[in-house]
Structure formats: structure tokens, C-alpha cells
Amino acid sequence: MDWDTGGDEPRSFSVFELVIEKEPDDDGYLAYSPALPGCFSNGTTIEDAKRNIREAIQQHVQALLAHGQSIQHHENLVHVEELTIGVPE
């Protein structure tokens, strides 16, 4: 199923925050959404990780809906950004 076009099927859209972390033990990246515990993916580049987590989220949501469960949104999360601070040595 193509989730982005979906043909004539009515659909709603959901926004999921993504977190992408550098894997500590290799050159890859870990990606997950705080709104979907247990749903994660990885990739060798950030773009790979983003593409893979998109597919993982689609499959996760499809499984939730197939089992009659609702999609939970992380309503407290408003914004995620990177912050750099100086730390004394």
C-alpha cells in the first residue's frame, strides 16, 4: 500500500516527531519517534535513517489500526532542537 497517495481511500494525516541519534558503536544512525514506543529503525546515513523510520512508522501504525488500537501522539512534546554549551575542562 502506498501510504502517501492512497488512491481514492479517505485518509487523515499525522505528524510524528523524530529523534535521530548517532550510533555510539558504529558509523550509523538510530531513528525513533517518542510517540511510538518500540518503533525504531536505523541507517548508515541520516537520510537512510529517516527513510527507514518512515517505513517503520507506517508499518507500526498499520499494525495498531489492524488491532483496533488508536494512534497515540506525544502531546507534551512541542519542539526538539540541538543546543551547544561550553563546559569547563
C-alpha positions as CSV (number, residue, x, y, z in Angstrom):
1,M,0.0,0.0,0.0
2,D,1.3,3.5,-0.9
3,W,0.5,5.5,2.2
4,D,1.4,8.8,0.7
5,T,-1.0,8.6,-2.2
6,G,-3.5,6.0,-1.1
7,G,-5.7,6.2,-4.2
8,D,-9.3,7.0,-3.5
9,E,-9.2,5.9,0.1
10,P,-10.1,8.7,2.6
11,R,-7.2,9.5,4.9
12,S,-6.1,11.7,7.7
13,F,-2.5,12.8,8.3
14,S,-0.5,12.6,11.5
15,V,2.8,14.3,12.3
16,F,5.4,12.4,14.3
17,E,8.4,13.9,15.9
18,L,11.6,12.1,15.0
19,V,14.8,11.7,17.0
20,I,17.9,10.7,15.2
21,E,21.0,9.7,17.2
22,K,24.5,8.8,16.2
23,E,25.1,5.1,17.0
24,P,27.8,5.0,19.6
25,D,29.5,1.8,18.4
26,D,29.5,2.3,14.6
27,D,29.0,4.8,11.8
28,G,25.2,4.5,11.6
29,Y,22.3,6.4,13.0
30,L,19.3,5.3,15.2
31,A,15.9,6.9,14.5
32,Y,12.7,6.7,16.6
33,S,9.6,8.7,17.5
34,P,8.9,9.3,21.2
35,A,5.2,8.9,20.3
36,L,5.6,5.3,19.3
37,P,7.5,3.3,21.9
38,G,9.2,0.3,20.4
39,C,9.1,1.7,16.9
40,F,12.7,2.4,15.7
41,S,15.0,1.9,12.8
42,N,18.5,2.8,11.7
43,G,20.5,3.7,8.7
44,T,24.1,4.3,7.5
45,T,23.3,7.9,6.8
46,I,20.8,10.4,8.3
47,E,18.8,10.2,5.1
48,D,18.8,6.4,5.3
49,A,17.6,6.5,8.9
50,K,14.8,9.0,8.0
51,R,13.6,6.9,5.1
52,N,13.7,3.7,7.2
53,I,11.9,5.2,10.2
54,R,9.2,6.5,7.9
55,E,8.6,2.9,6.7
56,A,8.8,1.6,10.2
57,I,6.2,4.1,11.4
58,Q,3.9,3.3,8.6
59,Q,4.0,-0.4,9.4
60,H,3.6,0.3,13.1
61,V,0.6,2.5,12.6
62,Q,-0.9,-0.1,10.2
63,A,-0.5,-2.8,12.8
64,L,-2.0,-0.6,15.6
65,L,-5.1,0.1,13.4
66,A,-5.4,-3.5,12.3
67,H,-5.6,-4.5,16.0
68,G,-8.2,-1.8,16.8
69,Q,-5.8,0.4,18.7
70,S,-5.5,4.1,18.4
71,I,-2.5,6.1,17.4
72,Q,-1.1,7.9,20.5
73,H,0.5,11.3,20.0
74,H,3.2,12.7,22.3
75,E,1.2,15.8,23.1
76,N,3.6,17.2,25.6
77,L,6.5,17.4,23.1
78,V,6.4,20.8,21.5
79,H,9.9,21.3,20.0
80,V,13.2,19.4,19.7
81,E,16.4,21.1,18.8
82,E,20.1,20.9,19.4
83,L,21.8,23.0,22.0
84,T,25.6,23.5,22.3
85,I,27.1,24.9,25.6
86,G,30.6,25.4,26.8
87,V,31.7,23.1,29.6
88,P,34.8,23.9,31.7
89,E,37.6,21.3,31.3
